[in-house]
C-alpha cells in the first residue's frame, strides 16, 4: 500500500503573529515553523500503517525551500521519502491542484492529511484534492483502519460518532483523535540522522493559477481593560452589561 501524507509548514503556536506594514501578508521574521499539528496526526497514522501493513509513506509539501526543515522532520518521524512542489501556496485551489498531480502521478492508494491548517484554517484543500482525483472523501476523522482495499473511518458528528466504510483509493482528512496524542512520534537521533539521506524530490508546479487571493489581514484587537464591580453594586454591574458589554 502506498500512502501520501500532505503536510503544511505553519507557525508554532507560541510564535507571535504579526503582519507586514501594508497588511498584505504574514511577517515571517522571527517565526518558528512546525508541521501543521493536524497533519501530524495523519502522518502518525500513516507510520502506524507502515509498521503494521508494510505501507510506504511519502510526504508532500507545497512550498519554497524554507519548508525543507519541516519536511526533514516528517522524514525523521518515519516517512520513506518526500516531494516538495517548489511553489509558495497562494490559495487552496493552487495547493490542492499540485497535491492532486503528485497523487495521480504516484498512484497512491490513500491520501491522508489534516482537516485544515492552523494558520489560515481554510479547510478546503482535502476536499478539493478528492474532487480533482475523483476519489471518495471523508473529513474530520478521529479513527481509521485499513483492511485490504477498504478503509473504515470514524468521524465525529453532532451527538455522537459515525463509522464509514470507503473503497480505496480515497482521500481522508484527520484531526485530533485520529491517533492518541501520546502516540505522536518525537524524532530520535537515529531518525534525525537518517532523514538527511532520505529522498526529497523537488518538482516545479504544473500551474501558478490562483483563483482566490487574500487582500489584507488584521490582528485581533486588544482586549479591553477589566472592570471590577463590587458585589454590593449590582445596579452598576447591570448597567455595564447593558450599555458596554451589550449582552443584556
N, C-alpha and C positions, 0 to 999 in steps of 0.2 A: 504494500500500500504506500502510495506517495501522498504526503501531506504538505500543503503550502500554508505557511502561517504569515499573516500580514502584520507588520509591526510599524508603529509610528514612533518618532522621536518627539517627546514632549517635555516641557519644563518640569523640573522637580517641583513637587507640591510645596516645598519650603522656599522656593525662589520667589522673590518679589517681582511681580509683573508690572512692567512699565511699557509705554508706547512711545513711538518716535514723536518728534516735535510736531509733525503735521498730522499725527494720529492715524496714519495710514497703515501701520504695521506694528508688530511686536518689536520692542527694543531688545535685541538678543544679547546685549552686553551684560556680562556677569551671570548669565543663566546657566544652571547645571541641567544637562539634558539626560533623560532616562527613557527606558522603554515604557510606552503607554501602559499603565497598570492593568487595564482590561485586556490588552493584547498579551500581557504576561500570563494571565490565567489561561488563555488559549494556547500559548506556547508550552506551558507546563503540561497541559492536557495532551498536546502532541508528543511531548517527550515520554509521557506515560504510555502512549500507544506505541511509541518506538520501542520501549522496553518490553512491553507485553506482546506485541504482534510483529516486531521486526520492521516497523514502518520506517521510511526515510523521511526526514523532516528538512524542508527548505524554508528559510525565512525570506520575505520580500519586503523591501522598503522603497518608497518613492521619496527621493530627497537628494540633496547635494552631498559633497564629500564630508561635510561636518557631521553627518549622521553615522559615519562608519564606526565610531566608538560604541554607539548603541547597538549596531549590527554585530560587532565583535562580542559584545556581552551576550547577545542571543546565541551566538555560536558557542560561547563558553558555557552557557546553560545546557547545551546539548544538541542544538541543531547541526545537521550534517553539512549544510552549505548555505550560501546566501546569494541573493540577487539584489542589486541596488539599481533602480532606474534613475539615471542622472538628470533629475528634474525636480526643481523646488515646487511642491504641490501648491496650486493656486486655488483650486476648488475641488469639491467632492467628485465631480464628473471626470476631470482630467486624472485624478488619482485612481479612481475606480477603473478607468479605461486602461491604464498602464498595468494595474494588477491583473485585470482580466486577460490581457495579452500574455503576460508571463504564465498565468494559469493555463491558458489554452495551449500555448506552445509546449508547456511541460507535461501536459497530460496527467494532471493531478487528480487523485480520487477524492480528495477532501480539501476544502479551503477553510481555514479557521482564522478568526480574528476577534478582536474585542467589539462590542456592540457600538462603541463610539470612542473617540479620543478625548482626553480630559482637557485639551486646550480649547478647541472650537466647539466640541460637543454636538457636531452636526448629526451624527448617527445615520448618515445616508449612504456611506461608501459600501458597507457589506451588501445591502440590498441592490445597489447599482451593479456591483460585481456579479451577483447572481443573475440579474437581468441580462447583462451583457454576455454571460456564458450560457444563458438559457438553462439554468440549473435550479433545483429546489433550494429554498432558503428558509432557515429557521433562525429567529432572532432572540436575543436576551436569554440564552441558555444557562441553566445552573447545573446541568448534568448531561453527560454524553457517554454513550457506549457504542462501540462499533463491532459488528459481527458480520464478517464477510462483506457482501456488497450492500449492507444495510446499516443504518445508524439509528439509534434510539436516543432522542434528545428530550430533556426535561426543561420546561420554561415556566417562569412564574406568571400567573395570571391573577386577576383580582379575586381574592378569596381562596386561592389555592395554587396548585401546580397542574400543568398539562404535560402529558407524555406523548411524544410524536415519533412516528416511525417514518424514515425517509430513505429513499434509494440513493445510493451513490452513483455518480459524483454529485456533490452538493456543497453549498456554502453555509457555514454555521457560525453565527456570531455569539460569543460568550460574554459573561460578566462575572462578578464576584460570586463564588459558589460553584463555578464550573469545576474547580478543584478546591480543596480546603486551603485556606491561607497558609497553614502550617506546612503544606506540601510545595509551596513556591520554592524554586531552586535558587540558592545562592551559589554563584560560581566559586569553585575551589581553585587552588593554584594550578592543579593539573588541567582543569578545564580552560582557565585563562591562557595558559601556555599553548595548549592545543588549538585554541581558537585562532592563534596567529597564523597557523598554516592551513586552516580550512579554506576551501574555495569561496571566494567572494567575487562574483561576476558583476561587472558594471556594464550596463547597456543603455543606449540612448533612447529617449522617448519616441514613441511612434507618432505622437502629435503633441503640439503645445496649445491646442484649442482650450480655451477657458470659457465656460458658459455663465458662471456666477463670480462676481468679483467683489470683495469687501471694499467698501468705500471709506469708512472711518471706524475708529474704536474709541470708546470712552471708558475710563476707570469707574469703578463703583464709587459713588460719592461718600465722603467720610461720614461716619455715624454722628448723629447729634449728641451733645453732651447729656449725660444722665441727670435727670432732675429728681431729687429726693423730696418726698412728701411725708409729712408727719402722719403717723397712724390716726391721730386725732383730727386731722384736717381733711375729712372726706369730701367736703364741698370743693376744695382745691383740686383733689385728685379727679373728681368727676369733670371739673372744668377743663383740666389738661387733656383728659381722654377725649373730650368732646371737641374742643377748639384746636388743639395742637396735634394730637395723635389721630384724631378724626376716626376713632374706632367705635364710638357710640353716638 
